[in-house]
């Protein structure tokens, strides 16, 4: 039987700039057994109504107090739906990531519990892959994490599947043994988003995370200086 995949996209009205191109890309997905839902977390229902009027499979969740809470709520809604309807995988694709038609089957081919694609984050001037490595910080005498450095890009680019400490939820395929185990959440004491805590859960429970360095996507992220992060 072909595994059943729930693709989900958390979205809100400030991300409308990428919607047209995003839909053009996702409409070409060739995997034969998936459902793609949108979880709107805008402050009002106006954007939800717009997406619904476009015949998209859309839900609305309350935004909450900040972007961290709203994103975690949207992701957790999708996770719970996947659990309820017995999906084999969930695939998070953010609304400003432009995927290719074979994305689902390419990620699934690796047969890993958690696998992400390569995409870059940051400003237009400074772009780094959304890949985090574990390292020993001599200054504090303990292990920590860090983003991939520019002089390390060549060692990762087009090198196939690579084990990493963490990736991002921009394009991340998660098998049910993992998404049934870990909820999407955040810690109100800190500024980190839910992806950090998800990958920490994987790391702390010795669940390996991989990135397909051959699967590289354009990421048209908004200006993070303008994103409300309280």
C-alpha positions as CSV (number, residue, x, y, z in Angstrom):
1,X,0.0,0.0,0.0
2,X,1.2,3.5,-0.8
3,X,2.0,5.4,2.4
4,X,-0.5,8.2,3.2
5,X,1.0,11.6,3.6
6,X,-0.6,14.7,5.2
7,X,1.1,17.8,3.8
8,X,0.5,20.9,5.9
9,X,1.3,24.5,5.5
10,X,0.9,27.0,8.4
11,X,0.1,30.4,6.9
12,X,-1.2,33.8,7.7
13,X,-2.1,37.0,5.8
14,X,1.4,38.5,6.0
15,X,2.7,35.6,3.9
16,X,0.3,36.3,1.0
17,X,3.2,37.6,-1.2
18,X,4.4,34.0,-1.8
19,X,1.1,32.3,-2.2
20,X,0.7,32.4,-6.0
21,X,4.2,30.9,-6.7
22,X,3.8,28.4,-3.8
23,X,0.5,27.1,-5.2
24,X,2.0,26.8,-8.6
25,X,4.7,24.6,-7.2
26,X,2.6,22.4,-4.9
27,X,0.0,21.9,-7.6
28,X,2.6,20.0,-9.6
29,X,3.4,17.5,-6.8
30,X,3.4,14.0,-8.3
31,X,3.1,11.7,-5.2
32,X,-0.1,9.7,-5.6
33,X,-1.4,9.6,-2.0
34,X,-1.5,12.9,-0.1
35,X,-3.8,15.5,1.3
36,X,-2.6,19.1,1.5
37,X,-4.1,21.3,4.2
38,X,-3.5,24.9,5.1
39,X,-3.7,26.1,8.7
40,X,-4.4,29.8,8.8
41,X,-3.4,31.6,12.0
42,X,-4.1,35.2,11.0
43,X,-5.6,37.5,13.6
44,X,-9.0,37.6,11.8
45,X,-10.9,35.2,9.6
46,X,-10.5,37.3,6.4
47,X,-7.5,35.4,5.1
48,X,-9.2,32.1,6.0
49,X,-12.2,33.1,3.9
50,X,-9.9,34.1,1.0
51,X,-8.2,30.7,1.0
52,X,-11.5,28.9,1.4
53,X,-12.8,30.9,-1.6
54,X,-9.8,29.5,-3.6
55,X,-11.0,26.0,-2.9
56,X,-8.1,25.2,-0.7
57,X,-8.4,22.7,2.1
58,X,-8.1,25.2,4.9
59,X,-8.6,25.4,8.7
60,X,-8.2,28.3,11.1
61,X,-6.6,28.4,14.5
62,X,-6.4,31.3,17.0
63,X,-3.2,33.2,16.6
64,X,-2.4,33.5,20.3
65,X,0.0,36.0,21.9
66,X,2.9,35.8,19.5
67,X,4.3,34.1,16.3
68,X,5.8,31.2,18.4
69,X,2.5,30.3,19.9
70,X,0.6,30.7,16.6
71,X,3.0,28.5,14.7
72,X,3.0,25.8,17.3
73,X,-0.8,25.8,17.4
74,X,-1.0,25.4,13.6
75,X,1.6,22.6,13.5
76,X,0.0,20.8,16.5
77,X,-3.4,21.0,14.8
78,X,-1.9,19.2,11.7
79,X,-0.1,16.7,13.9
80,X,-3.3,15.8,15.8
81,X,-5.3,15.5,12.5
82,X,-2.7,13.2,11.1
83,X,-2.9,11.1,14.3
84,X,-6.7,11.0,14.2
85,X,-6.9,10.1,10.5
86,X,-4.0,7.6,10.7
87,X,-1.5,9.1,8.3
88,X,1.8,7.4,7.7
89,X,3.8,10.6,7.3
90,X,3.4,14.3,7.9
91,X,5.2,16.8,5.6
92,X,5.6,20.4,6.7
93,X,6.1,22.7,3.7
94,X,6.2,26.4,4.6
95,X,4.4,28.8,2.4
96,X,7.5,30.6,1.1
97,X,9.4,27.4,0.1
98,X,9.1,26.5,-3.5
99,X,9.3,22.7,-3.9
100,X,9.7,20.5,-6.9
101,X,7.1,17.9,-8.2
102,X,9.0,14.9,-6.9
103,X,9.6,16.3,-3.4
104,X,7.5,13.8,-1.5
105,X,8.8,10.6,-3.0
106,X,12.4,11.9,-3.0
107,X,12.3,12.5,0.8
108,X,10.4,9.2,1.4
109,X,12.9,7.2,-0.7
110,X,15.5,7.6,2.1
111,X,13.3,5.6,4.5
112,X,14.3,7.8,7.5
113,X,12.1,8.9,10.4
114,X,12.9,12.5,10.0
115,X,14.4,14.0,6.8
116,X,14.5,17.6,5.5
117,X,15.4,19.4,2.3
118,X,18.1,22.0,1.9
119,X,17.0,25.6,1.9
120,X,18.6,28.8,3.1
121,X,17.6,31.4,5.7
122,X,18.6,34.9,6.6
123,X,18.7,38.2,4.8
124,X,19.3,38.7,1.1
125,X,22.9,39.6,1.8
126,X,23.6,36.8,4.3
127,X,22.1,33.4,3.5
128,X,23.0,30.2,5.3
129,X,21.5,26.7,5.0
130,X,18.9,25.8,7.6
131,X,21.1,23.0,9.0
132,X,22.4,22.8,12.5
133,X,25.3,20.7,13.7
134,X,26.3,19.5,17.1
135,X,29.7,20.7,18.3
136,X,31.8,21.0,21.4
137,X,32.1,24.5,22.6
138,X,35.5,24.9,24.3
139,X,34.5,28.2,25.9
140,X,31.8,26.6,28.0
141,X,33.1,23.0,28.0
142,X,29.9,21.6,26.8
143,X,28.1,20.5,23.7
144,X,25.9,22.9,21.8
145,X,24.6,23.5,18.3
146,X,25.5,25.9,15.5
147,X,24.4,26.7,12.0
148,X,26.5,25.5,9.1
149,X,29.3,27.9,8.3
150,X,29.9,29.3,4.8
151,X,33.3,27.5,4.5
152,X,31.5,24.2,5.1
153,X,28.9,24.6,2.4
154,X,30.9,22.8,-0.3
155,X,31.3,19.8,2.0
156,X,27.5,19.4,2.2
157,X,26.3,20.7,-1.2
158,X,25.1,17.9,-3.5
159,X,26.6,15.2,-1.2
160,X,23.4,13.2,-0.9
161,X,21.9,12.3,2.5
162,X,23.7,13.8,5.5
163,X,23.1,13.3,9.2
164,X,22.7,16.6,11.1
165,X,21.7,17.8,14.5
166,X,18.6,19.6,13.2
167,X,17.1,21.1,10.1
168,X,13.9,23.2,9.8
169,X,10.2,22.8,9.2
170,X,10.4,24.6,5.9
171,X,10.3,21.2,4.2
172,X,10.4,18.3,6.7
173,X,9.0,14.8,6.3
174,X,8.3,13.0,9.6
175,X,7.3,9.4,10.0
176,X,4.4,8.5,12.3
177,X,6.5,6.8,15.0
178,X,8.0,10.2,15.6
179,X,5.0,12.6,15.1
180,X,2.9,10.4,17.3
181,X,5.5,10.8,20.0
182,X,6.4,14.5,20.1
183,X,4.0,17.4,20.1
184,X,4.7,20.8,18.5
185,X,5.2,23.3,21.3
186,X,7.2,26.2,22.4
187,X,8.6,27.6,25.7
188,X,7.1,31.0,26.6
189,X,10.3,31.9,28.5
190,X,12.4,31.9,25.4
191,X,12.3,33.2,21.8
192,X,12.8,29.9,20.1
193,X,10.1,28.5,17.7
194,X,8.6,25.1,17.8
195,X,11.1,23.6,15.3
196,X,13.8,24.0,17.8
197,X,12.0,22.0,20.5
198,X,10.9,19.3,18.0
199,X,14.5,18.7,16.9
200,X,15.7,18.8,20.5
201,X,13.2,16.1,21.3
202,X,14.6,14.0,18.5
203,X,18.2,14.7,19.6
204,X,17.5,13.9,23.2
205,X,15.8,10.7,22.3
206,X,18.5,9.6,19.9
207,X,16.3,9.9,16.8
208,X,18.6,10.8,13.9
209,X,17.8,13.7,11.6
210,X,18.9,13.8,8.0
211,X,19.0,16.4,5.3
212,X,19.0,15.6,1.6
213,X,21.7,18.0,0.3
214,X,20.7,17.3,-3.3
215,X,17.1,18.6,-2.8
216,X,17.6,22.3,-2.7
217,X,14.7,24.8,-2.7
218,X,14.3,28.6,-3.0
219,X,13.1,30.1,0.2
220,X,11.6,33.5,-0.1
221,X,11.4,34.3,3.6
222,X,10.1,37.6,4.8
223,X,12.4,40.1,6.6
224,X,12.9,38.6,10.1
225,X,13.5,42.1,11.5
226,X,9.8,42.8,10.9
227,X,8.5,39.5,12.4
228,X,6.9,39.9,15.8
229,X,8.8,37.6,18.2
230,X,7.7,38.5,21.7
